[in-house]
Amino acid sequence: MNPNDAARQQILQFFYERNHSATSRYGKKGSAVKLSDAKRELKARFALTQQQVMSDLT
């Protein structure tokens, strides 16, 4: 098992839930998200560092 698998699963879960609850693509309840906002939310929700998020997204 890759040590990054847990962080990658959390990132996928974040985007899945965001897309699932979206009412549109853009706007306050949309699925679109700025990378800086995604990093901030992932840090708050899963305690992921900016480096983990960037590394696992690329």
PQR file of N, CA, C, O and H, with PARSE charges and radii, in Angstrom:
ATOM      1  N   MET A   1       0.838  -1.181   0.000 -0.4000 1.5000
ATOM      2  CA  MET A   1       0.000   0.000   0.000 -0.0000 2.0000
ATOM      3  C   MET A   1       0.883   1.244   0.000  0.5500 1.7000
ATOM      4  O   MET A   1       1.839   1.341   0.769 -0.5500 1.4000
ATOM      5  N   ASN A   2       0.558   2.167  -0.849 -0.4000 1.5000
ATOM      6  CA  ASN A   2       1.278   3.425  -0.955 -0.0000 2.0000
ATOM      7  C   ASN A   2       0.936   4.308   0.246  0.5500 1.7000
ATOM      8  O   ASN A   2      -0.234   4.401   0.617 -0.5500 1.4000
ATOM      9  H   ASN A   2      -0.219   2.088  -1.473  0.4000 1.0000
ATOM     10  N   PRO A   3       1.921   4.954   0.859 -0.5600 1.5000
ATOM     11  CA  PRO A   3       1.635   5.802   2.021  0.2800 2.0000
ATOM     12  C   PRO A   3       0.746   7.003   1.692  0.5500 1.7000
ATOM     13  O   PRO A   3       0.162   7.599   2.597 -0.5500 1.4000
ATOM     14  N   ASN A   4       0.636   7.362   0.432 -0.4000 1.5000
ATOM     15  CA  ASN A   4      -0.199   8.492   0.026 -0.0000 2.0000
ATOM     16  C   ASN A   4      -1.641   8.091  -0.260  0.5500 1.7000
ATOM     17  O   ASN A   4      -2.476   8.959  -0.516 -0.5500 1.4000
ATOM     18  H   ASN A   4       1.110   6.879  -0.303  0.4000 1.0000
ATOM     19  N   ASP A   5      -1.951   6.811  -0.225 -0.4000 1.5000
ATOM     20  CA  ASP A   5      -3.294   6.342  -0.569 -0.0000 2.0000
ATOM     21  C   ASP A   5      -4.379   6.938   0.324  0.5500 1.7000
ATOM     22  O   ASP A   5      -5.457   7.274  -0.167 -0.5500 1.4000
ATOM     23  H   ASP A   5      -1.272   6.106  -0.017  0.4000 1.0000
ATOM     24  N   ALA A   6      -4.120   7.075   1.610 -0.4000 1.5000
ATOM     25  CA  ALA A   6      -5.127   7.621   2.530 -0.0000 2.0000
ATOM     26  C   ALA A   6      -5.448   9.070   2.184  0.5500 1.7000
ATOM     27  O   ALA A   6      -6.617   9.454   2.142 -0.5500 1.4000
ATOM     28  H   ALA A   6      -3.244   6.803   2.009  0.4000 1.0000
ATOM     29  N   ALA A   7      -4.424   9.872   1.939 -0.4000 1.5000
ATOM     30  CA  ALA A   7      -4.636  11.273   1.581 -0.0000 2.0000
ATOM     31  C   ALA A   7      -5.357  11.378   0.238  0.5500 1.7000
ATOM     32  O   ALA A   7      -6.239  12.220   0.073 -0.5500 1.4000
ATOM     33  H   ALA A   7      -3.474   9.561   1.974  0.4000 1.0000
ATOM     34  N   ARG A   8      -4.992  10.544  -0.702 -0.4000 1.5000
ATOM     35  CA  ARG A   8      -5.654  10.559  -2.012 -0.0000 2.0000
ATOM     36  C   ARG A   8      -7.121  10.181  -1.894  0.5500 1.7000
ATOM     37  O   ARG A   8      -7.967  10.760  -2.577 -0.5500 1.4000
ATOM     38  H   ARG A   8      -4.275   9.860  -0.568  0.4000 1.0000
ATOM     39  N   GLN A   9      -7.431   9.226  -1.042 -0.4000 1.5000
ATOM     40  CA  GLN A   9      -8.819   8.832  -0.820 -0.0000 2.0000
ATOM     41  C   GLN A   9      -9.610   9.986  -0.206  0.5500 1.7000
ATOM     42  O   GLN A   9     -10.760  10.216  -0.581 -0.5500 1.4000
ATOM     43  H   GLN A   9      -6.745   8.756  -0.487  0.4000 1.0000
ATOM     44  N   GLN A  10      -9.013  10.701   0.719 -0.4000 1.5000
ATOM     45  CA  GLN A  10      -9.678  11.840   1.337 -0.0000 2.0000
ATOM     46  C   GLN A  10      -9.937  12.949   0.325  0.5500 1.7000
ATOM     47  O   GLN A  10     -10.998  13.574   0.344 -0.5500 1.4000
ATOM     48  H   GLN A  10      -8.079  10.514   1.024  0.4000 1.0000
ATOM     49  N   ILE A  11      -8.981  13.193  -0.549 -0.4000 1.5000
ATOM     50  CA  ILE A  11      -9.149  14.214  -1.588 -0.0000 2.0000
ATOM     51  C   ILE A  11     -10.276  13.819  -2.538  0.5500 1.7000
ATOM     52  O   ILE A  11     -11.126  14.642  -2.877 -0.5500 1.4000
ATOM     53  H   ILE A  11      -8.120  12.685  -0.564  0.4000 1.0000
ATOM     54  N   LEU A  12     -10.281  12.557  -2.966 -0.4000 1.5000
ATOM     55  CA  LEU A  12     -11.359  12.081  -3.836 -0.0000 2.0000
ATOM     56  C   LEU A  12     -12.715  12.193  -3.157  0.5500 1.7000
ATOM     57  O   LEU A  12     -13.696  12.590  -3.785 -0.5500 1.4000
ATOM     58  H   LEU A  12      -9.591  11.888  -2.691  0.4000 1.0000
ATOM     59  N   GLN A  13     -12.773  11.846  -1.878 -0.4000 1.5000
ATOM     60  CA  GLN A  13     -14.020  11.938  -1.118 -0.0000 2.0000
ATOM     61  C   GLN A  13     -14.509  13.385  -1.063  0.5500 1.7000
ATOM     62  O   GLN A  13     -15.702  13.645  -1.220 -0.5500 1.4000
ATOM     63  H   GLN A  13     -11.976  11.523  -1.367  0.4000 1.0000
ATOM     64  N   PHE A  14     -13.593  14.322  -0.841 -0.4000 1.5000
ATOM     65  CA  PHE A  14     -13.928  15.743  -0.804 -0.0000 2.0000
ATOM     66  C   PHE A  14     -14.585  16.185  -2.107  0.5500 1.7000
ATOM     67  O   PHE A  14     -15.640  16.818  -2.091 -0.5500 1.4000
ATOM     68  H   PHE A  14     -12.624  14.110  -0.713  0.4000 1.0000
ATOM     69  N   PHE A  15     -13.955  15.847  -3.246 -0.4000 1.5000
ATOM     70  CA  PHE A  15     -14.500  16.259  -4.539 -0.0000 2.0000
ATOM     71  C   PHE A  15     -15.795  15.521  -4.874  0.5500 1.7000
ATOM     72  O   PHE A  15     -16.699  16.105  -5.473 -0.5500 1.4000
ATOM     73  H   PHE A  15     -13.098  15.332  -3.260  0.4000 1.0000
ATOM     74  N   TYR A  16     -15.895  14.260  -4.500 -0.4000 1.5000
ATOM     75  CA  TYR A  16     -17.126  13.510  -4.731 -0.0000 2.0000
ATOM     76  C   TYR A  16     -18.288  14.149  -3.975  0.5500 1.7000
ATOM     77  O   TYR A  16     -19.350  14.383  -4.553 -0.5500 1.4000
ATOM     78  H   TYR A  16     -15.161  13.786  -4.013  0.4000 1.0000
ATOM     79  N   GLU A  17     -18.095  14.432  -2.692 -0.4000 1.5000
ATOM     80  CA  GLU A  17     -19.163  15.021  -1.888 -0.0000 2.0000
ATOM     81  C   GLU A  17     -19.525  16.415  -2.375  0.5500 1.7000
ATOM     82  O   GLU A  17     -20.697  16.790  -2.374 -0.5500 1.4000
ATOM     83  H   GLU A  17     -17.233  14.242  -2.222  0.4000 1.0000
ATOM     84  N   ARG A  18     -18.526  17.184  -2.793 -0.4000 1.5000
ATOM     85  CA  ARG A  18     -18.790  18.529  -3.303 -0.0000 2.0000
ATOM     86  C   ARG A  18     -19.626  18.454  -4.577  0.5500 1.7000
ATOM     87  O   ARG A  18     -20.567  19.227  -4.753 -0.5500 1.4000
ATOM     88  H   ARG A  18     -17.574  16.880  -2.794  0.4000 1.0000
ATOM     89  N   ASN A  19     -19.282  17.523  -5.462 -0.4000 1.5000
ATOM     90  CA  ASN A  19     -20.024  17.374  -6.705 -0.0000 2.0000
ATOM     91  C   ASN A  19     -21.429  16.831  -6.448  0.5500 1.7000
ATOM     92  O   ASN A  19     -22.390  17.274  -7.076 -0.5500 1.4000
ATOM     93  H   ASN A  19     -18.517  16.895  -5.319  0.4000 1.0000
ATOM     94  N   HIS A  20     -21.548  15.886  -5.536 -0.4000 1.5000
ATOM     95  CA  HIS A  20     -22.831  15.254  -5.238 -0.0000 2.0000
ATOM     96  C   HIS A  20     -23.846  16.249  -4.658  0.5500 1.7000
ATOM     97  O   HIS A  20     -25.037  16.172  -4.962 -0.5500 1.4000
ATOM     98  H   HIS A  20     -20.767  15.526  -5.025  0.4000 1.0000
ATOM     99  N   SER A  21     -23.374  17.175  -3.829 -0.4000 1.5000
ATOM    100  CA  SER A  21     -24.296  18.114  -3.185 -0.0000 2.0000
ATOM    101  C   SER A  21     -24.453  19.422  -3.955  0.5500 1.7000
ATOM    102  O   SER A  21     -25.180  20.312  -3.513 -0.5500 1.4000
ATOM    103  H   SER A  21     -22.407  17.237  -3.582  0.4000 1.0000
ATOM    104  N   ALA A  22     -23.788  19.552  -5.091 -0.4000 1.5000
ATOM    105  CA  ALA A  22     -23.839  20.794  -5.857 -0.0000 2.0000
ATOM    106  C   ALA A  22     -25.196  20.973  -6.532  0.5500 1.7000
ATOM    107  O   ALA A  22     -25.821  20.015  -6.986 -0.5500 1.4000
ATOM    108  H   ALA A  22     -23.197  18.829  -5.450  0.4000 1.0000
ATOM    109  N   THR A  23     -25.628  22.225  -6.582 -0.4000 1.5000
ATOM    110  CA  THR A  23     -26.866  22.543  -7.286 -0.0000 2.0000
ATOM    111  C   THR A  23     -26.586  23.103  -8.683  0.5500 1.7000
ATOM    112  O   THR A  23     -27.486  23.200  -9.518 -0.5500 1.4000
ATOM    113  H   THR A  23     -25.121  23.004  -6.212  0.4000 1.0000
ATOM    114  N   SER A  24     -25.342  23.465  -8.918 -0.4000 1.5000
ATOM    115  CA  SER A  24     -24.921  23.952 -10.233 -0.0000 2.0000
ATOM    116  C   SER A  24     -23.415  23.773 -10.332  0.5500 1.7000
ATOM    117  O   SER A  24     -22.774  23.297  -9.395 -0.5500 1.4000
ATOM    118  H   SER A  24     -24.611  23.387  -8.240  0.4000 1.0000
ATOM    119  N   ARG A  25     -22.864  24.150 -11.455 -0.4000 1.5000
ATOM    120  CA  ARG A  25     -21.418  24.025 -11.590 -0.0000 2.0000
ATOM    121  C   ARG A  25     -20.696  25.147 -10.862  0.5500 1.7000
ATOM    122  O   ARG A  25     -19.661  24.922 -10.235 -0.5500 1.4000
ATOM    123  H   ARG A  25     -23.385  24.537 -12.216  0.4000 1.0000
ATOM    124  N   TYR A  26     -21.244  26.359 -10.945 -0.4000 1.5000
ATOM    125  CA  TYR A  26     -20.635  27.530 -10.305 -0.0000 2.0000
ATOM    126  C   TYR A  26     -21.569  28.074  -9.241  0.5500 1.7000
ATOM    127  O   TYR A  26     -22.669  27.554  -9.051 -0.5500 1.4000
ATOM    128  H   TYR A  26     -22.085  26.542 -11.454  0.4000 1.0000
ATOM    129  N   GLY A  27     -21.151  29.089  -8.566 -0.4000 1.5000
ATOM    130  CA  GLY A  27     -21.982  29.710  -7.549 -0.0000 2.0000
ATOM    131  C   GLY A  27     -21.676  29.175  -6.162  0.5500 1.7000
ATOM    132  O   GLY A  27     -20.788  28.343  -5.977 -0.5500 1.4000
ATOM    133  H   GLY A  27     -20.258  29.511  -8.720  0.4000 1.0000
ATOM    134  N   LYS A  28     -22.434  29.674  -5.188 -0.4000 1.5000
ATOM    135  CA  LYS A  28     -22.175  29.329  -3.795 -0.0000 2.0000
ATOM    136  C   LYS A  28     -22.303  27.840  -3.521  0.5500 1.7000
ATOM    137  O   LYS A  28     -21.540  27.299  -2.721 -0.5500 1.4000
ATOM    138  H   LYS A  28     -23.156  30.350  -5.338  0.4000 1.0000
ATOM    139  N   LYS A  29     -23.239  27.172  -4.157 -0.4000 1.5000
ATOM    140  CA  LYS A  29     -23.432  25.738  -3.939 -0.0000 2.0000
ATOM    141  C   LYS A  29     -23.015  24.931  -5.169  0.5500 1.7000
ATOM    142  O   LYS A  29     -23.549  23.849  -5.416 -0.5500 1.4000
ATOM    143  H   LYS A  29     -23.859  27.612  -4.807  0.4000 1.0000
ATOM    144  N   GLY A  30     -22.075  25.453  -5.927 -0.4000 1.5000
ATOM    145  CA  GLY A  30     -21.629  24.774  -7.126 -0.0000 2.0000
ATOM    146  C   GLY A  30     -20.510  23.784  -6.862  0.5500 1.7000
ATOM    147  O   GLY A  30     -19.945  23.738  -5.769 -0.5500 1.4000
ATOM    148  H   GLY A  30     -21.642  26.331  -5.726  0.4000 1.0000
ATOM    149  N   SER A  31     -20.200  23.000  -7.872 -0.4000 1.5000
ATOM    150  CA  SER A  31     -19.132  22.002  -7.736 -0.0000 2.0000
ATOM    151  C   SER A  31     -17.753  22.593  -8.009  0.5500 1.7000
ATOM    152  O   SER A  31     -16.748  22.037  -7.567 -0.5500 1.4000
ATOM    153  H   SER A  31     -20.659  23.038  -8.760  0.4000 1.0000
ATOM    154  N   ALA A  32     -17.689  23.711  -8.731 -0.4000 1.5000
ATOM    155  CA  ALA A  32     -16.398  24.331  -9.035 -0.0000 2.0000
ATOM    156  C   ALA A  32     -15.781  24.880  -7.748  0.5500 1.7000
ATOM    157  O   ALA A  32     -16.486  25.398  -6.882 -0.5500 1.4000
ATOM    158  H   ALA A  32     -18.506  24.163  -9.090  0.4000 1.0000
ATOM    159  N   VAL A  33     -14.470  24.761  -7.637 -0.4000 1.5000
ATOM    160  CA  VAL A  33     -13.774  25.254  -6.452 -0.0000 2.0000
ATOM    161  C   VAL A  33     -12.387  25.729  -6.863  0.5500 1.7000
ATOM    162  O   VAL A  33     -11.719  25.098  -7.682 -0.5500 1.4000
ATOM    163  H   VAL A  33     -13.898  24.341  -8.341  0.4000 1.0000
ATOM    164  N   LYS A  34     -11.968  26.837  -6.289 -0.4000 1.5000
ATOM    165  CA  LYS A  34     -10.610  27.319  -6.516 -0.0000 2.0000
ATOM    166  C   LYS A  34      -9.653  26.389  -5.783  0.5500 1.7000
ATOM    167  O   LYS A  34      -9.986  25.852  -4.727 -0.5500 1.4000
ATOM    168  H   LYS A  34     -12.510  27.350  -5.624  0.4000 1.0000
ATOM    169  N   LEU A  35      -8.489  26.207  -6.334 -0.4000 1.5000
ATOM    170  CA  LEU A  35      -7.490  25.334  -5.722 -0.0000 2.0000
ATOM    171  C   LEU A  35      -7.139  25.806  -4.317  0.5500 1.7000
ATOM    172  O   LEU A  35      -6.972  24.987  -3.413 -0.5500 1.4000
ATOM    173  H   LEU A  35      -8.218  26.644  -7.192  0.4000 1.0000
ATOM    174  N   SER A  36      -7.026  27.109  -4.126 -0.4000 1.5000
ATOM    175  CA  SER A  36      -6.698  27.629  -2.793 -0.0000 2.0000
ATOM    176  C   SER A  36      -7.806  27.302  -1.790  0.5500 1.7000
ATOM    177  O   SER A  36      -7.523  27.009  -0.628 -0.5500 1.4000
ATOM    178  H   SER A  36      -7.161  27.774  -4.861  0.4000 1.0000
ATOM    179  N   ASP A  37      -9.070  27.352  -2.234 -0.4000 1.5000
ATOM    180  CA  ASP A  37     -10.189  27.009  -1.350 -0.0000 2.0000
ATOM    181  C   ASP A  37     -10.197  25.517  -1.048  0.5500 1.7000
ATOM    182  O   ASP A  37     -10.478  25.114   0.080 -0.5500 1.4000
ATOM    183  H   ASP A  37      -9.300  27.591  -3.177  0.4000 1.0000
ATOM    184  N   ALA A  38      -9.894  24.701  -2.040 -0.4000 1.5000
ATOM    185  CA  ALA A  38      -9.851  23.252  -1.835 -0.0000 2.0000
ATOM    186  C   ALA A  38      -8.755  22.898  -0.834  0.5500 1.7000
ATOM    187  O   ALA A  38      -8.973  22.076   0.056 -0.5500 1.4000
ATOM    188  H   ALA A  38      -9.666  25.029  -2.956  0.4000 1.0000
ATOM    189  N   LYS A  39      -7.581  23.511  -0.971 -0.4000 1.5000
ATOM    190  CA  LYS A  39      -6.487  23.246  -0.037 -0.0000 2.0000
ATOM    191  C   LYS A  39      -6.882  23.630   1.380  0.5500 1.7000
ATOM    192  O   LYS A  39      -6.611  22.890   2.326 -0.5500 1.4000
ATOM    193  H   LYS A  39      -7.405  24.180  -1.694  0.4000 1.0000
ATOM    194  N   ARG A  40      -7.528  24.794   1.531 -0.4000 1.5000
ATOM    195  CA  ARG A  40      -7.943  25.257   2.850 -0.0000 2.0000
ATOM    196  C   ARG A  40      -8.971  24.305   3.464  0.5500 1.7000
ATOM    197  O   ARG A  40      -8.864  23.950   4.638 -0.5500 1.4000
ATOM    198  H   ARG A  40      -7.749  25.395   0.762  0.4000 1.0000
ATOM    199  N   GLU A  41      -9.957  23.895   2.683 -0.4000 1.5000
ATOM    200  CA  GLU A  41     -10.998  22.994   3.182 -0.0000 2.0000
ATOM    201  C   GLU A  41     -10.434  21.606   3.511  0.5500 1.7000
ATOM    202  O   GLU A  41     -10.822  21.004   4.512 -0.5500 1.4000
ATOM    203  H   GLU A  41     -10.044  24.183   1.729  0.4000 1.0000
ATOM    204  N   LEU A  42      -9.535  21.103   2.685 -0.4000 1.5000
ATOM    205  CA  LEU A  42      -8.925  19.801   2.950 -0.0000 2.0000
ATOM    206  C   LEU A  42      -8.058  19.842   4.203  0.5500 1.7000
ATOM    207  O   LEU A  42      -8.006  18.871   4.958 -0.5500 1.4000
ATOM    208  H   LEU A  42      -9.220  21.593   1.871  0.4000 1.0000
ATOM    209  N   LYS A  43      -7.380  20.961   4.424 -0.4000 1.5000
ATOM    210  CA  LYS A  43      -6.568  21.109   5.626 -0.0000 2.0000
ATOM    211  C   LYS A  43      -7.469  21.101   6.861  0.5500 1.7000
ATOM    212  O   LYS A  43      -7.171  20.431   7.849 -0.5500 1.4000
ATOM    213  H   LYS A  43      -7.423  21.750   3.811  0.4000 1.0000
ATOM    214  N   ALA A  44      -8.569  21.848   6.800 -0.4000 1.5000
ATOM    215  CA  ALA A  44      -9.478  21.931   7.946 -0.0000 2.0000
ATOM    216  C   ALA A  44     -10.186  20.604   8.200  0.5500 1.7000
ATOM    217  O   ALA A  44     -10.346  20.190   9.348 -0.5500 1.4000
ATOM    218  H   ALA A  44      -8.812  22.393   5.998  0.4000 1.0000
ATOM    219  N   ARG A  45     -10.602  19.947   7.140 -0.4000 1.5000
ATOM    220  CA  ARG A  45     -11.400  18.723   7.285 -0.0000 2.0000
ATOM    221  C   ARG A  45     -10.566  17.482   7.586  0.5500 1.7000
ATOM    222  O   ARG A  45     -10.950  16.660   8.418 -0.5500 1.4000
ATOM    223  H   ARG A  45     -10.472  20.283   6.207  0.4000 1.0000
ATOM    224  N   PHE A  46      -9.428  17.346   6.914 -0.4000 1.5000
ATOM    225  CA  PHE A  46      -8.633  16.125   7.033 -0.0000 2.0000
ATOM    226  C   PHE A  46      -7.223  16.361   7.584  0.5500 1.7000
ATOM    227  O   PHE A  46      -6.442  15.416   7.697 -0.5500 1.4000
ATOM    228  H   PHE A  46      -9.116  18.014   6.238  0.4000 1.0000
ATOM    229  N   ALA A  47      -6.891  17.597   7.925 -0.4000 1.5000
ATOM    230  CA  ALA A  47      -5.555  17.955   8.425 -0.0000 2.0000
ATOM    231  C   ALA A  47      -4.461  17.623   7.410  0.5500 1.7000
ATOM    232  O   ALA A  47      -3.360  17.219   7.785 -0.5500 1.4000
ATOM    233  H   ALA A  47      -7.526  18.365   7.834  0.4000 1.0000
ATOM    234  N   LEU A  48      -4.771  17.796   6.129 -0.4000 1.5000
ATOM    235  CA  LEU A  48      -3.770  17.587   5.086 -0.0000 2.0000
ATOM    236  C   LEU A  48      -2.966  18.865   4.898  0.5500 1.7000
ATOM    237  O   LEU A  48      -3.515  19.963   4.990 -0.5500 1.4000
ATOM    238  H   LEU A  48      -5.666  18.125   5.825  0.4000 1.0000
ATOM    239  N   THR A  49      -1.690  18.731   4.639 -0.4000 1.5000
ATOM    240  CA  THR A  49      -0.856  19.898   4.380 -0.0000 2.0000
ATOM    241  C   THR A  49      -1.012  20.325   2.919  0.5500 1.7000
ATOM    242  O   THR A  49      -1.497  19.570   2.076 -0.5500 1.4000
ATOM    243  H   THR A  49      -1.244  17.839   4.565  0.4000 1.0000
ATOM    244  N   GLN A  50      -0.588  21.552   2.653 -0.4000 1.5000
ATOM    245  CA  GLN A  50      -0.629  22.056   1.285 -0.0000 2.0000
ATOM    246  C   GLN A  50       0.229  21.182   0.376  0.5500 1.7000
ATOM    247  O   GLN A  50      -0.147  20.922  -0.767 -0.5500 1.4000
ATOM    248  H   GLN A  50      -0.194  22.165   3.338  0.4000 1.0000
ATOM    249  N   GLN A  51       1.367  20.732   0.868 -0.4000 1.5000
ATOM    250  CA  GLN A  51       2.256  19.885   0.084 -0.0000 2.0000
ATOM    251  C   GLN A  51       1.605  18.546  -0.236  0.5500 1.7000
ATOM    252  O   GLN A  51       1.755  18.041  -1.349 -0.5500 1.4000
ATOM    253  H   GLN A  51       1.672  20.943   1.796  0.4000 1.0000
ATOM    254  N   GLN A  52       0.881  17.959   0.722 -0.4000 1.5000
ATOM    255  CA  GLN A  52       0.185  16.701   0.465 -0.0000 2.0000
ATOM    256  C   GLN A  52      -0.874  16.879  -0.615  0.5500 1.7000
ATOM    257  O   GLN A  52      -0.984  16.061  -1.528 -0.5500 1.4000
ATOM    258  H   GLN A  52       0.759  18.370   1.626  0.4000 1.0000
ATOM    259  N   VAL A  53      -1.645  17.942  -0.507 -0.4000 1.5000
ATOM    260  CA  VAL A  53      -2.712  18.174  -1.478 -0.0000 2.0000
ATOM    261  C   VAL A  53      -2.118  18.364  -2.864  0.5500 1.7000
ATOM    262  O   VAL A  53      -2.569  17.733  -3.820 -0.5500 1.4000
ATOM    263  H   VAL A  53      -1.556  18.607   0.234  0.4000 1.0000
ATOM    264  N   MET A  54      -1.113  19.225  -2.988 -0.4000 1.5000
ATOM    265  CA  MET A  54      -0.526  19.492  -4.305 -0.0000 2.0000
ATOM    266  C   MET A  54       0.134  18.241  -4.877  0.5500 1.7000
ATOM    267  O   MET A  54      -0.017  17.950  -6.063 -0.5500 1.4000
ATOM    268  H   MET A  54      -0.747  19.738  -2.211  0.4000 1.0000
ATOM    269  N   SER A  55       0.850  17.512  -4.061 -0.4000 1.5000
ATOM    270  CA  SER A  55       1.517  16.307  -4.518 -0.0000 2.0000
ATOM    271  C   SER A  55       0.514  15.255  -4.994  0.5500 1.7000
ATOM    272  O   SER A  55       0.708  14.632  -6.038 -0.5500 1.4000
ATOM    273  H   SER A  55       0.973  17.748  -3.097  0.4000 1.0000
ATOM    274  N   ASP A  56      -0.546  15.066  -4.230 -0.4000 1.5000
ATOM    275  CA  ASP A  56      -1.510  14.023  -4.563 -0.0000 2.0000
ATOM    276  C   ASP A  56      -2.466  14.431  -5.685  0.5500 1.7000
ATOM    277  O   ASP A  56      -3.040  13.569  -6.351 -0.5500 1.4000
ATOM    278  H   ASP A  56      -0.703  15.572  -3.382  0.4000 1.0000
ATOM    279  N   LEU A  57      -2.639  15.727  -5.899 -0.4000 1.5000
ATOM    280  CA  LEU A  57      -3.463  16.151  -7.033 -0.0000 2.0000
ATOM    281  C   LEU A  57      -2.702  15.998  -8.350  0.5500 1.7000
ATOM    282  O   LEU A  57      -3.295  15.699  -9.387 -0.5500 1.4000
ATOM    283  H   LEU A  57      -2.172  16.427  -5.358  0.4000 1.0000
ATOM    284  N   THR A  58      -1.402  16.204  -8.300 -0.4000 1.5000
ATOM    285  CA  THR A  58      -0.620  16.069  -9.536 -0.0000 2.0000
ATOM    286  C   THR A  58      -0.210  14.620  -9.703  0.5500 1.7000
ATOM    287  O   THR A  58       0.457  14.276 -10.679 -0.5500 1.4000
ATOM    288  H   THR A  58      -0.920  16.447  -7.457  0.4000 1.0000
TER
END
